[in-house]
Amino acid sequence: MDDIATVFRLDEDFHHIFYSLAHREFVLEHTGPQNVHYRRARLLSIHHEAKETIIEQHTDILEAIRANDRERLQNAIFTHLNNVNVVMQGPNMGDHALYFNPPYEVSK
């Protein structure tokens, strides 16, 4: 699965199914297609993160659910959702800093 667009779509599908099963569809309002900045950050995190890592994290989440292990699930979800923060604060952020911190003031 080398195609970033495919990995992104599958990641989106996973999150949509997860939030729907948890009856937390409202989360999609903040992370879905209408939140362009969050989607851009996620896409960049997928670009810089090993695709295998994302699959492993999804697997960890599913295994924690199957095991009914709440603490493991919380840790797995935190690790997975924190990918965006890690990438945005890591060495690769410099490559994309202007996307998130333009050198000019944005009018409100």
C-alpha positions, 0 to 999 in steps of 0.5 A: 500500500504505497499510494498515499491517497489510498492509505488516507482514504482507508484511514478516513474509512476506519475513523468513520466506522469507528466513530459511527460504531461508538455513536460519536458521529459528531466528531466527524464534524471536526475531523471530516471533509469540511475541516481542511486544515485538519485533513491537510495535517493528517495527510502530511502525517500519513506522508511522513509516517510509515504506512505500516505504523498506521496499520499497526495502530489501527490493529492495536485499537481493534485488538484492544476493543476485542479484548475489552481492555479499556486502558489499552484502548485509550493508549492505542487511540492516544498514540494514533491520534497523536501522529498529527501532533508528532509530525507537525512538531517534528523535523518534517514540520520545517518542510511544510511550516508555511502551510500552517504559519504563513509569514503574513497576517491572515485577515479574519 
